[in-house]
Amino acid sequence: MTDNDSYRHKRDPHYIKAKKEGYRARSAYKLLNIHKRFKIFKRAFYILDIGSAPGSWLQVAKQYAERNMEKNNDSHYSRDHFKIMGADLKHISPIEGVKVVRVDFRNPEFKDQISEFFNNKKLDLILSDASIKKSGNHFSDHIQQIKLCYKVLDIAKRFLRVEGNLVIKLFQGPDMKVIKEDLKKYFRFVKVYKPKASKNKSNEIYVICLKKI
Ligand SMILES: C[S@@+](CC[C@H](N)C(=O)[O-])C[C@H]1O[C@@H](n2cnc3c(N)ncnc32)[C@H](O)[C@@H]1O
């Protein structure tokens, strides 16, 4: 980040709001925008967040999981506890009641960690804000990010419950159509969405996949 970028970042309204509301990053508002529009946290108790550092999505996930425990104590699908796991290459400072692991999520050992933590139970929601290290070449970044997304899809295919939801970050580009079509094979509803809190100059976009088949 240049000095100018850093100055602009600190004046960013979402950055200021995040500081005030105790979120670790302004990205929290992207996830809140996504939930407001798609209700992804509805009855979500078992949640996996891939690419979690510094942890603002984990903070949001925990808030909704706690709320779900109070709200959804009825005869429909519900659980009497929640489990949330966050994974990142980088260190994530602890969050009470949330399991964090430092791992490359593409490593086979990560699948064992998921099975063990969730006791071989299926998950309600998988989030991925994981992003490749950008090279500056838009096309190659777009392709590399798509490859990362297919790895997330592999995890969702194995661990997400039927009717479960998935959110994945992409960088816009020509192959978005391809991955969107692939995701449609596994989810009843697939929608590309740019949250308000995502900066206009950023080409990031989220694919919201609802109701796993
Ligand atoms: C945009 S940040 C996530 C921000 C997070 N959602 C939050 O709100 O605090 C993207 C993260 O993806 C992580 N990441 C990228 N590739 C990864 C991989 N293969 N395994 C684990 N984490 C990865 C990066 O280390 C980075 O911390």
The ligand as a MOL file (V3000), in Angstrom:
LIG
                    3D

  0  0  0     0  0            999 V3000
M  V30 BEGIN CTAB
M  V30 COUNTS 27 29 0 0 0
M  V30 BEGIN ATOM
M  V30 1 C -9.4680 -11.0210 1.7440 0
M  V30 2 S -8.6650 -11.9960 2.9410 0 CHG=1
M  V30 3 C -9.9760 -12.5720 3.9300 0
M  V30 4 C -10.6050 -11.5400 4.8270 0
M  V30 5 C -11.5830 -12.1530 5.8020 0
M  V30 6 N -12.7760 -12.6010 5.1150 0
M  V30 7 C -12.0150 -11.1700 6.8580 0
M  V30 8 O -13.1170 -10.6690 6.7500 0
M  V30 9 O -11.2720 -10.9240 7.8110 0 CHG=-1
M  V30 10 C -8.2230 -13.4060 2.0020 0
M  V30 11 C -7.4450 -14.4380 2.7830 0
M  V30 12 O -7.3580 -15.6400 2.0150 0
M  V30 13 C -6.2140 -16.3210 2.4800 0
M  V30 14 N -5.8280 -17.4190 1.5830 0
M  V30 15 C -5.5130 -17.3370 0.2630 0
M  V30 16 N -5.1700 -18.5420 -0.2220 0
M  V30 17 C -5.3070 -19.4220 0.8100 0
M  V30 18 C -5.0930 -20.8110 0.9490 0
M  V30 19 N -4.6910 -21.5550 -0.1000 0
M  V30 20 N -5.3100 -21.4040 2.1450 0
M  V30 21 C -5.7090 -20.6530 3.2030 0
M  V30 22 N -5.9250 -19.3140 3.1410 0
M  V30 23 C -5.7250 -18.7050 1.9680 0
M  V30 24 C -5.1650 -15.2160 2.5610 0
M  V30 25 O -4.1020 -15.5840 3.3940 0
M  V30 26 C -6.0020 -14.0530 3.1010 0
M  V30 27 O -5.8350 -13.8970 4.4880 0
M  V30 END ATOM
M  V30 BEGIN BOND
M  V30 1 1 1 2
M  V30 2 1 2 3
M  V30 3 1 2 10
M  V30 4 1 3 4
M  V30 5 1 4 5
M  V30 6 1 5 6
M  V30 7 1 5 7
M  V30 8 2 7 8
M  V30 9 1 7 9
M  V30 10 1 10 11
M  V30 11 1 11 12
M  V30 12 1 11 26
M  V30 13 1 12 13
M  V30 14 1 13 14
M  V30 15 1 13 24
M  V30 16 1 14 15
M  V30 17 1 14 23
M  V30 18 2 15 16
M  V30 19 1 16 17
M  V30 20 1 17 18
M  V30 21 2 17 23
M  V30 22 1 18 19
M  V30 23 2 18 20
M  V30 24 1 20 21
M  V30 25 2 21 22
M  V30 26 1 22 23
M  V30 27 1 24 25
M  V30 28 1 24 26
M  V30 29 1 26 27
M  V30 END BOND
M  V30 END CTAB
M  END
